[in-house]
Structure formats: structure tokens, C-alpha cells
Amino acid sequence: MTELPKLAAPQLVTNSRMLYTSWIPADPAAARKFLPPALHPAPNGAIYMNQYVVDSAEQTTGFGAYSLTYIGLDLDSFAPDGATPARFFTHYFNSSPIVRAYVAERGVPASPGDTELDLHAHTLTATTSVDGKPLIRTRVKVSKKIGVTVSGHLKYVTRVGDRLVGGNYPYIGELVDEFEVQSIEFLDTSHPVYALRPASPLQILPAASFYSPRDSFVYPGGVEDMGPAGG
């Protein structure tokens, strides 16, 4: 087995192609079961998902090229801006063993998986696959014109042993000016991630949903101990 490189923290990723969506789940009670006892979901029970691709090693400070889909619950606490919900990872499907090793040390539930983003005309299709089998498919309508550049910090919470850890992740993203989610399909009813599927009809949270053909971020950022996980 090839020994993986030991990477310094933090790691910088530039100009990823990123599709971020958020929705109300079909079964909020099932989704809540993924949280450690000390954490509580946001009042609306929202789920978030990020499907993105880093096309070349030159876009990172050590990760190399990779693709990733991660998903989880919004929490009843906030990122540094005091308005954006903090978020807990429940699933993290990453194509790179280097990235998986790096994040696993920090409590992220990393497992193998591949994500493809295909843009044809104004239809963007994001497909997340595990063991070559499609698991999640998202279709959105997008423009090719950048409407706004946004920046700030997200906060993601992980569990390391019996402790909760919160990381602040700075980002800068160029968002297209027209964006509409058409469908989010969870394709494998037997996979645990199916518990996070959207309600029908689809209830998207527009403020937390976007497509950015160029999104840059630091991973992870500042880390704080948040106390015992409980349970």
C-alpha cells in the first residue's frame, strides 16, 4: 500500500466547479437521527448538499484533483456571520484517498465516491456515484453569466472521538445570475443517505442553493473544541 502524504493544515482549493443545494427533507425525524445528542437541527430541519469537482492538481495546495459530494443537516447554531446555519456532515463521498485521509483525522465521515458535473447548454447535471452505481442526481438550469461574487465563512461541525469540533471555512465564489433547481433524486433506497431525501413536492431553500463555476475555499479553517458530543 502506498503511504499517503502527510498534509499541513489548512489546505487551499481554487476555482472548483460547485453545485450547492439545500432543501426540506421528506422525513425530518429520520434525518435528525444522524446528529450526536449534543447537536440540534435548524428549526426548519433543512438538509444541505455540495457536489463539486476540482479538475487539476494545480488548483490545490496538496490535495490534487478530486471530486466530492458531502451532505448533512443545518444546525441551530451559526457561522461567524451570525446568520448562516452551522452544518454537520453525515456523508462525505470523495474520490481521493489523500483527501479522505486528511478529513478523516478531523472527524469527517469520509468514504469513496465520485461526482461528475456535466453542463449541456443551460442544463447542469450532477451525479454522485458509489462503487460505480449512481446514488444521487441533481439537475438544475443555469446561465453562463456571473451575477455576483460572494465571500464569507461557513462553519462545519464534526465529531472527533467524544468531542465536537467546529471549523470555519472561508470561501470566495462567483455565482451565476440565473439558477433553478429542477430535481434532486436519491436513487438507492437501500443506502443510509436515502433518509435525507427531499420532500415531495421539492422545497428548495434559494438562499443556500447556487452554482459557481469558480469557487475557492480553505479546508479546514480555524478549529474550535465545542465540548462533548454526548451519548
Secondary structure, DSSP 8 states (H G I E B T S, - for coil): --------S-EEEEEEEEEEEEE-BS-HHHHHTTS-TT--B-TT--EEEEEEEE--GGGBSSS-SEEEEEEEEEEEEE-TTSSSEEEEEEEEEES-HHHHHHHHTTT--EEE-EEEEEEETTEEEEEEEETTEEEEEEEEEE-SSEEEEEEEEEEEEEEETTEEEEEEEEEEEEEES-EEEEEEEE--TTSGGGGG-B-SS--B-GGG-EEEEEEEEEES--EEEEEE---
